[in-house]
Amino acid sequence: MAKASVEEPLLLAAGVGAEGEEEEAVLGLSVREEVKKQLWLAGPMIAGALLQNVIQMISVMYVGHLGELPLAGASMASSFATVTGFSLLLGMASALDTLCGQAYGARQYHLLGIYKQRAMFILTLVSIPLAVVWFYTEAILLLFGQDADIAAEAGSFARWMIPALFAYGLLQCHVRFLQTQNIVFPVMAGAGAAAACHLLVCWALVYGLGLGSRGAALSNAVSYWINVAVLAVYVRVSPACKETWTGFSVEAFRDALSFIWLAIPSALMVCLEMWSFELIVLLSGLLPNPKLETSVLSISLNTAAFVWMIPFGLGSAISTRVSNELGAGRPQAARLAVRVVVFLAVSEGLVMGLILVCVRYIWGHAYSDVEEVVRYTARMMLIIAVSNFFDGIQCVLSGVARGCGWQKIGASINLGAYYVVGIPSAYLIAFVLHVGGMGLWFGIICGLIVQLLLLMIVTLCTNWDNEAIKAKNRVFSSSSPADFET
């Protein structure tokens, strides 16, 4: 398509150009094109994220059929691992959404490989102290007053999952390196291969070798490393990456501080949100009947995380679209992309909420054969449907923030929304008003609403022309902490 034919509808979307029916027709065309672009990106990213999430979900399902205590221990360990490891690495890797996305839009292709190598090196170093924390999971859980039997089971599960920690950081670096280039089908294929292998590996280790819950933990590591290997081979041999991956370079080690300066608020932005959800599982261990509460809250969290992968894919798509358009100096195209993705997120939230309500009496049987757990899970599904609606919209707005490089603003919003409003509300409703585990989730919904409102205000007040200038400066100027101020 000719350059003029693309720019004209984008200008019209911003309110510039002819008025009347012709303008409406062109605007409609540009919106349809943007919807196609986002769905083309989001579809494989959603599938890839779901398949990656399926790995931990399958492991917990296998363990759930070993008994209530192994399920509680594995669920607690998974929550602890997310809080102390996976969320931090995921957040730090999300700095590549800004760096690689804007560099690709500005056609500075060689920078993508350097950014990826820099991220891989730093995330591997960060994984070492995190592995030490995982090794002492049992002692840490006991220190926070968790049930001794559950803590022991969780400690064993976490130790056997340590190899997964190092694979996860590398995996996220590869995913973002490809995603920001609009290369998303290999991400989906790699995750699919890993998930398919995981079914066999997990069964073999849990039942074939008789390792029980320890085998389920180890199978996570095996499957993550398979995923890393598939993507690494693709990057190395694919012609699509020949301009962005030119081999290892010492330049990746020369300015690590510039990455760290953006990765820290990126990590805080992701971690502050994810920690709040995991914290309610830890708090559930302090409720009466902790085995039941912990099991159901963990099932609920796994379910919420599973359906969250759909808006997460949309968030990844809008992060790529916004960063690419800003890097290319097309601010009005970025603004149009934001409007489109919000509409898609609202539609997704309504549809998925209906599905969750319809399957609420069936879903619990996938995790447990205990009827009490199944009935409690059915009640929680109604609350998950509401939280997913709000979480989906904030998720795509967070993707906009990553695409623009607003990680500091996002971290501040998440801190206030979840730790000034969300967690205190959860404690009040659950423990003071004696609502129990459902009260914990109600409190998180309060935090979600505050987060959504603040992100919406920031997005509505954005000057997109200024954001395009900042993106150009970030790519072409020397890397320094000042480059990343928002």
ZISUL-V698415 format. One record per residue. N is the residue number from 1. D_LAST is the distance of its C-alpha to the last C-alpha in Angstrom with 2 decimals. Layout:
BEGIN
n={N N}
d_last={D_LAST D_LAST}
END
This chain:
BEGIN
n={1 2 3 4 5 6 7 8 9 10 11 12 13 14 15 16 17 18 19 20 21 22 23 24 25 26 27 28 29 30 31 32 33 34 35 36 37 38 39 40 41 42 43 44 45 46 47 48 49 50 51 52 53 54 55 56 57 58 59 60 61 62 63 64 65 66 67 68 69 70 71 72 73 74 75 76 77 78 79 80 81 82 83 84 85 86 87 88 89 90 91 92 93 94 95 96 97 98 99 100 101 102 103 104 105 106 107 108 109 110 111 112 113 114 115 116 117 118 119 120 121 122 123 124 125 126 127 128 129 130 131 132 133 134 135 136 137 138 139 140 141 142 143 144 145 146 147 148 149 150 151 152 153 154 155 156 157 158 159 160 161 162 163 164 165 166 167 168 169 170 171 172 173 174 175 176 177 178 179 180 181 182 183 184 185 186 187 188 189 190 191 192 193 194 195 196 197 198 199 200 201 202 203 204 205 206 207 208 209 210 211 212 213 214 215 216 217 218 219 220 221 222 223 224 225 226 227 228 229 230 231 232 233 234 235 236 237 238 239 240 241 242 243 244 245 246 247 248 249 250 251 252 253 254 255 256 257 258 259 260 261 262 263 264 265 266 267 268 269 270 271 272 273 274 275 276 277 278 279 280 281 282 283 284 285 286 287 288 289 290 291 292 293 294 295 296 297 298 299 300 301 302 303 304 305 306 307 308 309 310 311 312 313 314 315 316 317 318 319 320 321 322 323 324 325 326 327 328 329 330 331 332 333 334 335 336 337 338 339 340 341 342 343 344 345 346 347 348 349 350 351 352 353 354 355 356 357 358 359 360 361 362 363 364 365 366 367 368 369 370 371 372 373 374 375 376 377 378 379 380 381 382 383 384 385 386 387 388 389 390 391 392 393 394 395 396 397 398 399 400 401 402 403 404 405 406 407 408 409 410 411 412 413 414 415 416 417 418 419 420 421 422 423 424 425 426 427 428 429 430 431 432 433 434 435 436 437 438 439 440 441 442 443 444 445 446 447 448 449 450 451 452 453 454 455 456 457 458 459 460 461 462 463 464 465 466 467 468 469 470 471 472 473 474 475 476 477 478 479 480 481 482 483 484 485 486}
d_last={34.00 33.65 30.33 31.36 32.35 28.93 26.95 29.38 28.82 25.04 25.41 27.84 25.49 23.21 26.28 27.32 30.92 34.33 34.98 37.42 38.62 37.60 33.92 34.16 35.82 33.22 30.38 32.29 32.67 28.97 28.22 30.97 29.65 26.18 27.92 29.97 27.06 25.27 28.55 29.50 26.38 26.40 30.15 30.46 27.26 28.72 32.05 30.62 28.66 31.79 33.99 31.86 31.98 35.70 36.35 35.64 37.18 40.38 40.68 40.45 42.98 45.40 45.16 45.59 49.06 50.03 50.05 48.08 47.40 46.05 43.81 42.47 41.96 40.23 37.99 37.10 36.47 34.26 32.18 32.07 31.16 28.25 26.98 27.48 27.00 26.16 23.11 21.58 22.39 21.23 17.80 17.48 18.81 16.26 13.75 16.12 15.22 12.03 13.74 17.18 16.44 14.54 17.10 19.87 18.86 18.83 22.21 21.45 23.55 24.55 21.08 21.38 24.40 22.93 19.84 22.35 24.69 22.09 21.08 24.80 25.68 23.12 23.82 27.52 27.30 25.46 28.21 30.93 30.26 29.51 32.96 34.53 33.09 34.56 37.87 38.19 37.21 40.58 40.50 36.98 37.98 41.17 39.25 37.38 40.73 40.94 44.37 46.06 47.29 43.95 42.20 44.76 44.39 40.59 40.78 43.04 40.88 37.69 39.53 40.78 37.32 35.80 36.22 34.03 31.06 31.02 31.53 28.73 25.92 27.40 27.88 24.25 23.29 25.96 25.07 21.45 22.70 25.15 23.19 20.48 23.51 24.99 27.73 28.31 32.10 32.63 30.18 32.41 35.56 34.61 33.83 37.09 39.10 37.78 38.49 41.97 42.76 41.48 44.18 46.85 45.34 44.73 48.27 49.79 48.17 48.58 52.09 53.45 52.95 53.05 49.84 48.85 45.36 44.78 45.41 42.85 40.20 41.24 41.25 37.49 37.02 39.49 37.84 34.29 35.70 37.54 34.34 32.64 35.77 35.91 32.35 32.78 36.00 34.49 31.69 34.39 36.96 35.23 35.18 31.97 30.11 32.02 29.28 26.44 28.65 30.81 31.76 30.63 29.22 28.85 25.61 23.98 24.81 23.70 19.99 19.73 17.34 14.49 15.18 15.70 12.41 10.74 14.01 14.27 11.51 12.70 16.15 15.56 14.20 17.42 19.75 19.33 20.41 23.11 24.46 25.19 27.34 29.11 29.66 31.83 34.08 34.48 35.25 37.79 39.80 40.51 41.98 45.73 46.86 43.86 45.01 45.00 41.72 39.89 41.38 40.54 37.00 36.42 37.97 35.79 32.62 33.79 34.58 31.25 29.48 31.83 31.22 27.44 27.54 28.00 24.72 23.15 24.54 23.19 19.71 20.11 21.38 18.60 16.00 18.15 18.78 15.25 14.08 17.42 17.39 13.99 15.12 18.41 17.12 18.41 15.99 18.98 20.10 16.87 17.32 20.96 20.28 18.33 21.34 23.77 22.38 22.38 26.02 26.85 25.43 27.51 30.55 30.20 29.94 33.14 35.09 34.20 34.94 38.39 39.04 38.20 40.58 43.30 43.27 42.88 46.54 46.46 43.23 44.28 47.30 45.09 44.08 47.15 50.82 50.87 51.45 49.75 46.50 46.82 47.44 44.55 42.20 43.41 42.36 38.91 38.34 38.29 35.40 33.54 33.95 32.17 29.30 28.84 28.42 25.49 24.02 24.22 22.15 19.35 19.58 18.85 15.94 14.55 15.32 13.28 10.22 11.21 11.91 8.57 6.81 5.77 8.20 7.46 7.77 10.63 12.24 12.48 13.97 16.35 17.45 18.50 19.98 22.10 22.98 23.37 24.93 25.86 27.69 29.46 30.60 31.85 33.82 35.26 36.43 37.75 39.42 40.11 41.05 42.58 41.16 40.68 38.51 37.80 36.43 33.85 32.54 32.68 30.33 27.77 28.05 27.17 23.91 23.22 23.78 21.38 18.60 19.46 19.47 16.06 14.44 16.61 15.56 11.81 13.04 15.64 13.52 11.25 11.94 12.61 13.71 10.46 8.88 12.01 11.63 8.30 10.28 13.28 11.88 10.74 14.27 16.37 15.16 16.40 14.72 13.35 10.97 9.16 8.55 6.27 3.77 0.00}
END
